[in-house]
Amino acid sequence: VQLQASGGGLAQAGGSLRLSCAGSGRTFSRYSIGWFRQAPGKEREFVAAIRWSGGSTHYTDSVKGRFTISRDNAKNTVYLQMTSLKPGDTAVYYCAADSSIILSEISRTRAYGYWGQGTQVTVSS
């Protein structure tokens, strides 16, 4: 599967952005999708994920209540709606996919075999 992330940009603190991750292939619905982010000088970290089986969603604590991950399998797209943005959310955001992720691994980069290019999100104070 090939992934294309888009929707990044510049936002003010308290503002919103919606990221999209468009996937190729007829089996996109069978992939769990994760969003990760990497700020300058920092390691890539987990943000959110949605499983293909059951559609359960998972978030890192710092974005709970502010970010929402969802998917539209008819459009082969996963969204990350980001609200109440903070300067600390500034990073390059990546989407990733895999078809065989167990729940305990869903926040780990090593669990994902396919990655899209990143999209820059910059939040000004």
C-alpha positions in Angstrom: 0.0 0.0 0.0 1.2 3.5 -0.8 0.3 6.4 1.5 0.1 10.1 0.8 -0.3 12.5 3.7 -1.6 16.0 3.3 -3.3 18.9 5.0 -0.5 20.3 7.1 0.2 24.0 7.3 0.4 26.9 9.7 -2.1 27.4 12.4 -2.4 29.6 15.5 -2.6 28.2 18.9 -6.2 27.2 19.6 -6.8 26.6 15.9 -7.6 23.5 13.9 -6.2 21.5 11.0 -7.3 18.3 9.4 -4.7 15.9 8.0 -5.5 13.3 5.4 -3.8 10.1 4.6 -4.8 8.7 1.3 -4.0 5.1 0.5 -3.8 3.1 -2.7 -5.1 -0.4 -3.3 -8.4 -2.1 -2.9 -7.4 -3.7 0.4 -6.8 -0.4 2.2 -9.7 -1.1 4.5 -7.8 -4.1 5.8 -5.0 -1.9 7.1 -4.6 -0.3 10.5 -3.5 3.2 10.2 -1.3 5.2 12.6 -0.3 8.8 12.8 3.1 9.7 14.1 4.9 13.0 14.5 8.5 14.1 14.7 9.7 17.4 16.0 13.2 18.7 15.3 15.7 17.0 17.4 13.2 14.5 18.8 12.3 10.9 18.1 9.2 10.1 16.1 6.3 9.6 18.5 2.9 8.0 18.3 -0.1 10.3 18.0 -3.2 8.2 17.1 -4.2 5.0 15.4 -7.3 3.3 14.1 -7.5 -0.4 13.6 -9.0 -2.0 10.5 -10.8 -4.7 12.6 -13.5 -3.1 14.6 -12.3 0.4 14.0 -11.1 1.0 17.5 -9.2 4.3 18.0 -6.2 5.0 20.2 -4.4 8.2 21.2 -1.4 9.3 23.0 -2.4 11.1 26.2 -1.2 14.6 25.1 -3.8 14.7 22.3 -6.8 13.0 23.9 -9.8 15.2 23.7 -8.2 17.4 21.0 -7.5 15.1 18.1 -9.8 12.7 16.4 -8.8 9.9 14.0 -11.4 8.5 11.6 -11.5 6.7 8.3 -13.5 6.6 5.1 -12.8 3.3 3.5 -14.8 4.2 0.4 -12.3 7.0 -0.2 -9.3 5.0 1.0 -8.6 7.9 3.4 -7.9 8.3 7.1 -8.2 11.7 8.7 -6.7 13.3 11.7 -8.8 16.2 12.9 -6.7 18.4 15.2 -8.3 21.0 17.4 -7.1 23.2 20.2 -3.7 23.1 18.7 -0.7 24.0 20.8 2.8 25.1 19.8 4.0 21.7 21.2 2.0 20.0 18.4 4.5 21.5 15.9 6.1 18.6 14.0 6.2 16.7 10.8 3.3 14.3 10.8 3.5 10.9 9.1 0.9 8.3 8.5 1.7 4.6 8.5 -0.1 1.4 7.8 0.1 -2.3 8.4 -2.3 -5.2 8.0 -1.2 -7.2 11.0 -0.8 -5.1 14.1 -1.6 -6.4 17.5 -3.1 -4.1 19.9 -0.1 -4.0 22.2 2.1 -2.8 19.4 -0.2 -0.2 17.9 1.8 2.8 19.2 5.2 1.5 18.1 6.8 2.6 14.8 8.3 -0.9 14.3 4.8 -2.3 13.9 4.1 -0.4 10.7 5.5 -1.6 7.4 4.3 1.2 5.2 4.9 4.9 5.6 3.9 8.0 3.8 5.9 11.1 3.4 5.4 13.7 6.1 3.4 16.8 6.2 4.5 19.8 8.2 2.3 21.2 11.0 3.4 24.5 12.5 1.5 26.0 15.4 2.3 29.6 16.4 1.7 31.0 19.8 
